[in-house]
Amino acid sequence: MGFAGAMAVAMAVDALLGWPSWLFARIGHPVTWLGWLIGAIDSGWNRSSDPPAFRRAAGLAGALLVIALSVALGWVLQSLLPWGLVQIVLVGVLAWPLVALRSLHDHVAAVANPLRAGDIAAARDAVSRIVGRDPATLDEAGIARAAIESLAENASDGIVAPVFWGALFGLPGILGYKAINTLDSMIGHRNERHEAFGWAAARIDDVANFIPARLTGFMFVLLASRRSEALSCMTRDARRHRSPNAGWPEAAMAGGLGVRLSGPRIYHGSTTDEPWLNEGARDPLAGDIGEGLTVYSRAMLLLAGLLAILAFA
């Protein structure tokens, strides 16, 4: 259970420091390094002239290569560390950049603050940094809905999932997961360019997030002020979401806050008709983002506590 302790260390360091802007300016971030590799593979291997079957095979090979390199790097780094408490601390410090706990909170709070003050333009600008939908089309409810959905989904993808795999396997686990998640975010799209090439990346991401998404949802249920509504909404509506995983934390958050999430939205001028989560509830407002952040903070404290108990009890 030493790796559980290392993930608790990673969460603590990230909560205190985040990823400082001066450090990002000097060396970037591990996810940007992964992004460079994935972008190079996408540019070189994803050729529109190839038949779909070949592009699908190339995408699978590319995804496996990125994941294998990430896992191998984690294994090498971990094998060089001394055993015992020192290893736990050092693994936690090395895993710190891969846990986006503070960054997620700060980006969502940056939407809530101007929205609460009535500055729609600033809130639209802030929400455009965390979601892909057209910000100019969003009113207060649309902005709040986008922020809360991003908070719920990324709590799973950005914190719970990497910590889960890191607690199981240490640096190989968390680095492998971040490779999977970055692959999905870059090429796992249902568009003309990536429908075939990104198919494997999207399916691998679905598998990697299966348990963490449900764990996140149940933590939200446990820590929401409306527990019964959160549980009912999650068990009823999670499977209606377009993603096999994101619906669990999003539906739990919708029920816990007493608002409706998902629904139709506009991407690049085109309307996507998504089903509602917690249909019939009211639209969210600025104050609901703050309540969502409270549930999120409680869940992260619970997760860190569980990791510490597993490691040191």
C-alpha positions, 0 to 999 in steps of 0.5 A, spaced: 500 500 500 506 504 499 503 507 492 497 509 496 501 513 500 505 516 495 498 518 491 496 522 498 503 525 497 502 527 490 495 530 492 497 534 498 503 537 494 498 539 488 493 542 493 499 546 496 502 548 490 498 547 483 503 547 477 506 554 478 506 558 472 514 560 472 515 552 472 510 551 466 514 557 462 521 554 463 519 546 462 512 546 460 508 540 463 508 532 462 502 532 459 504 537 454 510 533 452 505 527 451 501 531 447 507 533 442 509 525 442 501 524 440 501 530 435 507 527 431 504 520 431 497 523 429 501 527 423 505 522 421 501 516 421 494 518 420 493 519 413 487 521 409 489 517 403 489 510 407 483 506 408 479 506 414 481 499 417 489 501 416 488 507 419 484 504 425 490 499 426 495 505 425 491 508 431 492 502 435 499 501 434 500 509 436 496 508 442 500 502 444 506 505 443 505 512 447 502 508 453 508 503 453 513 508 453 510 512 458 509 505 463 516 504 461 519 511 463 515 510 470 518 503 471 525 506 470 524 512 474 521 508 480 526 502 480 531 507 481 528 510 487 530 507 494 525 503 498 521 505 504 518 512 506 523 515 502 520 512 495 513 513 498 515 521 498 519 521 492 514 517 488 509 522 490 513 528 488 514 525 481 507 524 481 505 531 483 504 534 476 499 528 474 494 530 479 490 536 477 487 537 483 488 545 484 488 547 477 481 544 476 478 548 482 482 554 480 479 554 473 472 552 475 472 558 481 475 563 475 468 562 472 464 562 478 467 569 481 465 573 475 458 570 474 456 571 481 458 578 480 454 579 473 460 579 469 457 575 463 463 577 458 468 575 463 465 568 465 464 566 458 472 567 457 473 563 463 469 557 461 471 557 454 478 555 457 475 549 460 470 547 455 469 546 447 462 549 446 461 556 443 461 561 449 458 566 445 451 562 445 451 561 453 447 565 458 448 564 465 445 558 466 449 555 460 455 558 463 454 555 470 452 548 467 458 548 463 462 549 469 459 544 473 459 539 468 467 540 467 468 540 474 464 533 475 467 530 469 474 532 470 474 530 478 474 523 475 479 524 469 484 529 472 484 526 479 481 520 481 483 516 475 490 517 475 490 517 483 487 510 482 492 507 477 497 510 481 495 507 488 495 500 484 502 501 480 505 507 482 509 511 477 507 506 471 500 506 473 499 514 473 504 515 467 500 510 463 493 513 465 495 520 463 498 517 456 491 514 455 487 520 457 491 525 453 490 520 447 483 520 448 483 528 449 487 529 442 485 523 438 479 520 441 474 524 437 468 522 432 470 526 427 472 525 420 480 525 421 479 521 428 473 516 427 478 511 425 485 513 427 482 515 434 477 509 435 482 505 439 484 511 444 477 512 445 476 505 447 482 504 452 480 510 455 473 508 456 476 501 460 481 505 464 476 510 467 470 505 468 472 504 476 474 511 477 468 514 474 463 510 478 468 511 484 467 519 483 460 519 482 459 515 489 463 520 493 459 525 490 453 522 492 456 521 499 458 528 500 452 532 497 447 535 501 442 532 497 444 525 498 438 521 496 437 525 490 444 524 488 444 517 488 437 517 485 439 521 479 446 517 478 443 510 478 437 513 473 441 518 468 448 516 468 447 511 462 443 516 458 450 520 457 453 519 451 460 517 455 459 510 458 463 514 464 462 521 464 455 520 466 456 517 473 459 523 476 455 528 472 449 525 474 451 525 481 453 532 481 446 534 478 442 530 483 446 533 489 445 540 487 438 539 485 439 542 477 439 539 470 445 538 466 447 536 459 442 537 454 443 541 448 449 545 446 453 548 441 459 546 438 462 550 432 456 553 430 452 546 430 447 544 435 448 537 439 442 534 442 444 531 448 439 528 453 438 531 460 441 529 466 436 530 472 431 533 467 425 537 470 430 540 475 431 547 475 437 550 471 444 552 475 446 559 477 452 562 479 451 559 486 451 552 484 458 552 482 460 554 488 456 548 492 459 544 486 466 546 488 464 544 496 462 537 494 468 537 490 473 539 495 470 534 500 471 528 495 478 530 494 479 530 502 475 524 503 480 521 497 486 523 500 484 520 507 482 514 504 489 513 501 493 515 507 489 510 511 490 505 506 498 506 506 499 508 514 494 505 518 
